[in-house]
Amino acid sequence: MIYAPKIQATTLWFIALTATLAAAAAMLAAPLRADIIRVDIIGNSFLNALTAAGVPYSQPARTTAEGQSVCPMLVQPGGDFDSVVSKMAIGNGMSEKTAGIFTIVAIATYCPAMIAPLIPSRLTG
């Protein structure tokens, strides 16, 4: 009986620690899961838009990764729409037309704010 209070205190401390860790894990997992769902939704939207535009693809994960690579290429020094289209065409075996459509869909999906700066002369009426 002498050790009973010590065992209870240790048990309570362990339960409290476990509950704290579980709560922290739940709080951290929720935003991570939301980010994964968001990425999946955006990726699916990109793939659906490619399909609607008539751009074929056989590997969804690779195609999504290629689409996500378009925006960083645009902001690199010397990056512009034509250079990205050329890289997409050469690197993925697409025609220039298909690569252009692919690039437009990628920009519209992953970095829509880049559309206006790419076509300033076309926006004036």
N, C-alpha and C positions, 0 to 999 in steps of 0.2 A: 504494500500500500504506500510505502514511502515514495516509490518511483511513479506512481500514478499521475500526480500533478505535472511532473516533467514530461511524461509521455503525452499527456493531453496538450501541453503547451507546444511541444514539438509537432504534434499532429495538426494543431490549429495553425501553426506557422506554415507548415507544408501545404495545407489546404488554401490558406490565404495566398501563398506564393503561386500555387497552381492556378487559382482563380485570376490573379493579376496577370499572369503570363497568357492565359487563355483570352482574357479581355483585350490585351495588347495585340495578340495575334489576330483576333477578329477585327479590330480596328484597322490594322495594317492590311489585312486580306481584302477588305471591302473595296478600298480604292484600287488595289491591284486588279481585282476581278472586274471592276468597272472599266479600267483601262483596256483590259483584254477584250471585253465585250465591245467597247468602242472601236478598237482596231479591227475586230472581226466585222463589224457592221460597215465600217468605211471600206475595208478590203472587199467585202461582198458588193457594196455599191459600185466600186471601181470595176470589178469583174462583170457585173450586170451591165454597166454602161458600155464596156468594151463589146460585150455580146450584142447589145442593141445597136452599136455603131458598125457592126460587122467585122470586128477585129478578132480573128481566131486566136486561141491559146490552148495549150495542152497541159501546162503545169501551173495551176492556180497560185501556189505559194511563190514560185519563181516570178510569175507575171506580176503579182502584187508587189514583190520586192523591187522589181524593175520600175514599176509605177512610182513607188516611193522614192526611187533614186532620181527622178526627174527634177524635183524642186531644188535639191542641193546643187545639181548641175547648172541650173539657171542662175544661181547666185555666185557661182565661181567666177573668177576673173575671166573675161572673154566669153562667158556663158550667155547665150541667147537662144531663141527658139530654134533657129536653123541649125545651130551646132548640136543642140540636144536631139533634134530629129535625125541628124546624120549619125550621131552616136547610137541612137536606138536602132536605126536601120542596119548599120554595120554590125553592131554587137548582137543583134537578135535575128538577123536574117530576114528582116522585113523590107518591103518596098518602101520608098520614100513616102508614098501616100499613106500607107498603113502606119508607118512610124509617126507621121504627122498627126493622124487621128489618135493614135495611142498617146502621144505627148499632150495633145489638147485634153483628152479625157483625164490623164494623170494630173495635169495642172488644175482642171476644174474640180477634181476630187480632193487632191492633197494640198494645194496651195492656190485657192481661187483668187486671192488678192493679187497674184502675179499676172492675171489675165490682162487687166487694164494697162500696166506698164509695158507689156509686150506688143500691144497694138495701138499706140497713141494716135497714129495718123488715121487709123480706121474708125476712131471714135468721133472724129469731127465730121459733120454732115455736109 
